[in-house]
Amino acid sequence: SGVCVPKQNKNSSACLCPSHYELSDDGVSCVGPQAFLLFSQRNKISRLMMDPDHPEQVPDIVLPIKRAKSIKGLDYNLLDESIYWIDHGKRGEQNVKQSIRRSQDNGVTERLNVFDKVGEGAKAFYPFDIVIDPFTQLMYWSCLTTNSINVTRLHGNNSFPIGSVYIGGGKNLPRYLAI
């Protein structure tokens, strides 16, 4: 949402939006950009504007996303307008706490529960890369320890691990993913 301040004639107000947002047709709410590039730098996620029609916008900003420690893979889901990333935890931790997290660009962050709870559970997984199919809402992620490509169904605020769709071995070590 934008910031609205009353004008001198107290019957109306003027509304403004933060950088990378535009005032919607209702004149009060803000809408996010349609074209942008997301990139990470260790523990920060930034957005680069790709819209030449708005040269007054700051070209890139660091998004106010918390709890990012060591970002390894990054993707964006158009359906829920969320950023997903693989986080390998703080450097120097004895037991690296790897996780897959998601956040909206306003900074509200949560950890996804995508690891299998059977056996060693999350200790057996070390996610490397991530990609989301925007049509099926399936999230694929590669794992360093099992040399597998795993899939999780995204459904609103929930996620449901489906399992491995490919298991490598020998010289077949799946790492980087794309759809």
C-alpha positions in Angstrom: 0.0 0.0 0.0 1.1 3.6 -0.6 1.4 6.6 1.6 -1.4 9.1 1.3 -1.2 12.7 2.7 -4.0 15.2 2.7 -3.8 18.1 0.3 -4.2 21.7 1.3 -7.9 21.6 0.5 -8.7 18.9 3.0 -11.2 17.2 0.7 -8.6 15.2 -1.2 -5.3 13.5 -0.7 -2.2 12.6 -2.8 -0.8 9.1 -2.6 2.7 7.9 -3.4 4.2 4.5 -3.7 7.6 3.2 -2.7 10.3 2.6 -5.3 9.5 -0.1 -7.8 5.8 0.3 -7.4 3.2 2.3 -9.2 -0.1 3.8 -8.1 -3.0 1.7 -9.3 -6.1 3.0 -11.0 -7.9 3.4 -7.7 -5.4 6.1 -6.8 -4.7 4.6 -3.4 -3.1 1.2 -3.6 0.3 0.3 -5.2 1.1 -2.5 -7.7 4.4 -4.1 -8.1 6.5 -4.3 -11.3 5.7 -6.7 -14.1 9.2 -7.1 -15.4 12.2 -7.4 -13.2 15.3 -9.5 -12.5 16.0 -11.0 -9.1 19.6 -11.7 -8.0 21.2 -12.6 -4.7 24.4 -11.6 -3.1 25.3 -13.9 -0.2 22.5 -13.0 2.3 20.6 -10.3 0.3 18.0 -10.5 -2.5 17.9 -7.6 -4.9 15.4 -6.6 -7.7 16.6 -4.9 -10.9 13.9 -3.0 -12.8 13.6 -3.9 -16.4 11.2 -1.1 -17.5 12.6 1.6 -19.7 9.3 3.5 -19.5 10.1 4.5 -15.9 13.6 6.0 -15.8 12.7 7.9 -12.6 12.7 4.6 -10.7 15.8 3.5 -8.8 17.2 0.7 -11.0 17.9 -1.8 -8.3 17.0 -2.2 -4.7 17.8 -4.7 -1.9 14.5 -6.2 -0.8 13.7 -6.1 2.9 13.9 -9.9 3.3 15.0 -11.3 6.7 16.5 -14.6 7.7 18.6 -15.1 4.5 22.0 -16.3 5.5 23.7 -18.0 2.6 21.6 -18.0 -0.6 22.5 -20.7 -3.1 19.5 -21.0 -5.5 16.7 -18.5 -6.2 13.4 -18.5 -8.2 10.2 -16.6 -8.3 6.6 -17.9 -8.4 4.3 -15.8 -10.4 1.2 -17.4 -9.0 1.8 -16.5 -5.3 4.2 -13.6 -6.1 6.8 -15.1 -3.8 10.5 -15.5 -3.9 11.9 -18.9 -3.1 15.5 -19.6 -2.2 17.8 -22.3 -0.9 19.7 -21.2 2.2 22.7 -23.0 3.5 22.8 -21.2 6.8 25.6 -19.2 8.5 29.2 -19.8 7.6 31.1 -21.6 10.3 28.2 -23.4 11.8 29.0 -27.0 12.7 25.7 -28.3 11.5 24.8 -26.2 8.5 21.0 -25.6 8.7 20.0 -25.9 5.0 16.5 -24.9 4.2 14.2 -23.8 1.4 12.5 -20.5 2.3 10.0 -18.2 0.7 9.2 -14.5 1.0 7.1 -11.8 -0.6 9.0 -8.7 -1.5 7.8 -7.0 1.6 10.0 -9.2 3.8 7.5 -11.6 5.3 9.6 -14.9 5.3 8.8 -18.5 6.1 10.6 -21.8 6.0 9.1 -24.5 3.7 8.7 -28.0 5.2 9.8 -29.9 2.1 12.2 -32.5 3.5 11.1 -36.1 4.0 10.6 -36.9 7.6 11.3 -40.6 7.2 14.8 -41.9 8.1 17.4 -39.2 8.7 15.0 -36.6 7.3 16.5 -33.2 6.6 20.0 -34.3 7.6 20.1 -36.5 4.4 19.3 -33.6 2.2 21.6 -30.8 1.0 19.6 -28.7 -1.6 21.7 -27.1 -4.4 19.4 -25.5 -6.9 15.7 -24.7 -7.2 13.2 -24.1 -10.0 9.4 -23.7 -9.9 7.0 -24.7 -12.7 4.5 -21.8 -12.8 1.8 -24.0 -14.5 1.8 -27.1 -12.3 3.0 -25.3 -9.1 5.7 -28.0 -8.7 9.0 -27.0 -7.1 12.0 -29.0 -8.2 15.2 -29.0 -6.3 18.5 -30.8 -6.7 20.3 -32.4 -3.8 24.0 -32.7 -3.3 24.0 -35.7 -0.9 21.5 -37.9 -2.7 22.4 -36.8 -6.3 18.7 -36.5 -6.9 16.1 -34.1 -8.3 13.2 -33.9 -5.9 9.7 -32.4 -6.3 7.4 -30.7 -3.9 3.9 -29.5 -4.7 3.2 -25.9 -3.7 -0.4 -25.2 -2.6 -1.1 -21.9 -1.0 0.7 -21.7 2.4 1.4 -25.4 2.4 3.9 -27.6 0.6 3.7 -31.3 0.1 6.9 -33.4 -0.7 6.3 -35.8 -3.5 9.7 -37.4 -3.7 12.5 -37.9 -6.1 11.9 -37.8 -9.9 15.5 -38.6 -10.8 18.3 -40.2 -8.9 21.8 -39.9 -10.3 25.0 -41.7 -9.5 28.4 -42.3 -10.9 29.0 -39.5 -13.3 25.3 -38.4 -13.4 25.2 -35.7 -10.7 22.2 -33.4 -11.3 22.9 -29.9 -10.0 21.6 -26.8 -11.9 17.9 -26.8 -13.0 15.8 -24.9 -15.5 12.3 -25.1 -16.8 
